[in-house]
Amino acid sequence: MEAGEKELALIAYRDILVMREEEPQSYRDLALACNENGLYAEAVQLFYQLILGYWDNRFHDIQAVALNEMNAVISAHPQDVSTAGIDQRLICAMPVDVRIVISWNTDNSDMDLWVTDPRKEKCSYENTRTAIGGRITQDVTQGYGPEEFILKKAMNGDYTVEVNLFGDSRQTLGGPTAIKADLYTDFGKPTQKKQTINFRVSEAKEVVEIGKLKFGV
């Protein structure tokens, strides 16, 4: 996906889902790839399977993240998606001014998303709700993420995005952890913009500033 080979990524993610169907990230990754390839109906069905599924406790909050993403696809492409087979209580446009999501490729790794707003308040697992309305999902300490920050009504300015490799209990020689960060403004709106940043971390307690998201300036 990073190299722009969206069709090849789609093939790879289909294979991964067959091999790792017990992990909800396999459904989410394929759904996101389908969305990038214009397969909006399939993306919605994959998100819906994830939302209704029963998963290991270490994968908490991924269903809430997928619900936001499913509704964004439905809102953006109503002519391409039928919602006839979806519980209507789950269909609700949920646009937000700022959305930041991280996910990673190593199990049993604890990554922490930190977002510091223009008022210098940091949203993290220690401060899950900020004065201006930012909130972050529950800390994922064992799975692959995702962790998500959303802010419905953002104030203008810079939002500093950091990731902390808090802990890594893997028994592996796999090397550094690869992290993908998606930074959105106007998520779920016609004016939505997205930036994807890929990077690696290797040392416990390593804090990486991955960038700044500018809103309204």
N, C-alpha and C positions, 0 to 999 in steps of 0.2 A: 504494500500500500504506500509506503514511504517513497518508493521509487516510481510510483505512478503506474505500476503494473496491476491495475485493478482486476482485470479478468483472471490473471494468474493467482492473485490473492484469493479470489472467490473459489477457485479450484482447491487451493490449499485449505481454506477454512471449511469447505465441505468435507474434506478428508479428516480434518481434526475433529469435527463433530461426530463422525462415525467412530473414531477411536476414543474420544473422551466425552461421550454423551452424558456421563454422570456429573459433569461440571457445567454450571450455568454460563460460565464465560464462553464456552464453545458456541452456545446459541447466540449470545450477544455479539461476539466477534463476527459470526457469519451474518447476522442481521445488519450490522453496520456496513459490512462489505456489500451486501445486497443493496442497501440504500445508496452506496456510492456508485453502484453499477446500474441504477435505475430500476431495480427490481423491488419496487416499493411494497407491493402486496405480500411478497414473500418475506420481506423484512418485518412487516407488521405481524405476520403469523409466527415468526420465530420469536419476536419479542413477547408475544402473547403466550407462547408455550413456556417461556422462561418465567413470566409473571405468575402463571398458574402452577408451576412445578414445585416439587418438594425437594429441597437441597440440603446438603450438609450445613450444620450451624455456622461453620466458619465462613460461609458465603452470605452472611446477613447483609441486608440493605441493597443487594444487587437488583432485587425486584423493583424497589422504588426508583432506582436509576433507570432501569429498563422501561418503567411506566412513563417516565418523562420522555424518553427517546421514542417510544411507540407513538405517543400523542403528537410529538413533533412531526413525525412522518405523516401521520393521518392529516394533520392540519396543513402541511405543505403540499400534499398531493391527494386531495379528496377525490379527484376524478379517476385516480388509478387504484384506489383502495376501497374494498368493500368491508364494512364493519358489521355485516349482518350476523356473523358468528361470534362476535365479541360481546361480552357482558357490557351493556351500555353504561353501567355505573363506573366503568374504568376509562371511559372516553371523555376527556375533558382537556381542552386546550390550556396549557400551563406555560405560557411564555414568560421568560425572565430576561432582565437586562444583561446579567453577567452569569455565565456558567463555566465552571472549570472542572474537568474530570481527569483523574489519573488512573492508569491500570498498569500492571507489570507482568512479567513472564515467569516468575519463580514462585512456587508454592512455599508456604511456611516462612514467608518474609513479611516483615512489618514495615510498611511505608506510611509516612504521615504527610498529608497534604496541609500546607500552611498558606493562607491567603491574607495579606495585610492590605487593608483598604486605605483610601486617601486620608482618613483621619488617624492613621497609624495604629488601628486596632487589628490584632491578628486573630483570625478565625482558625481554630485547630481543634483537636480532640479534647483539649483542656478548656477551650472557650468556643462552644459549638454554635452560639448565636451572638451576633454582634449588634451594636446599638443601631446601626443603619439597616438592619434586617438580613444580613448575611447569615447563612447557616450551612453546616457541613454534615455529611452523613456519619454514621457510627464508624469508629476506628476499626479498620480491618487489620488484624494482627497475624492471620495465618494463611489467608487465601491469596488471590491474585488481584485484589481490588474488585471493582472500582471504588474510589473515594470521590465524592462529588461536593463541590461548593456551588451554591446558587444564591443569587441576590435579585429579588423581583424588581425593585426600584433602586437603581444604582445612582450614586452621586458621581459627578464628573471627577476625573482624575486617574491616577495610576493605581493598579492593583498588583502588588508584588506577589509572585507565585514561587513558593519554595517547596522542596520535597526533602524529607529527612528519612534516611535509612535507619530506622530506630533499632531494628534487630533482624537477624537472619539465622534461623535454626536449621537450614537445609544441610543434609548430608550429601554433598554433591561436589563434583569438580567442574561444574558448569560455568564458572566464571562470574563476571559481574551481572547484576540485574538490569535488564532493559526496561525502561519506563516510557510510556507514551502519555503525553499530556495534551488534551484537547481544550483549547481556550475559545469560548464563544462570547460574542456580544449579540444582543437581540435574539437569543435562542428561542426557536419556535415562532419567529416572526418572519414576514417576507424580507426584512432587511438583515436577516441573520448573516453573521460573518464568523468564520472559523479559522483558527490557526492550530496546526499540530506540531508538537515538538517531541522529538525522540532523543533520549540520552541514556547514559548508563551510570550506575553507582556501584561501588565495590566495598567501601569501608563502613562498618557499623558506626552509627552516630554521624555519618557524613551528611551535611546539609548542602543542597544544591539550589541556588537561585536559578530557576529556569527561564525567567523573563518577567516582563511587566505587561499587563493587559491595560490598554488605554480605553477609557470610556468617556465619550462626549467631549473629547479634546483633540 
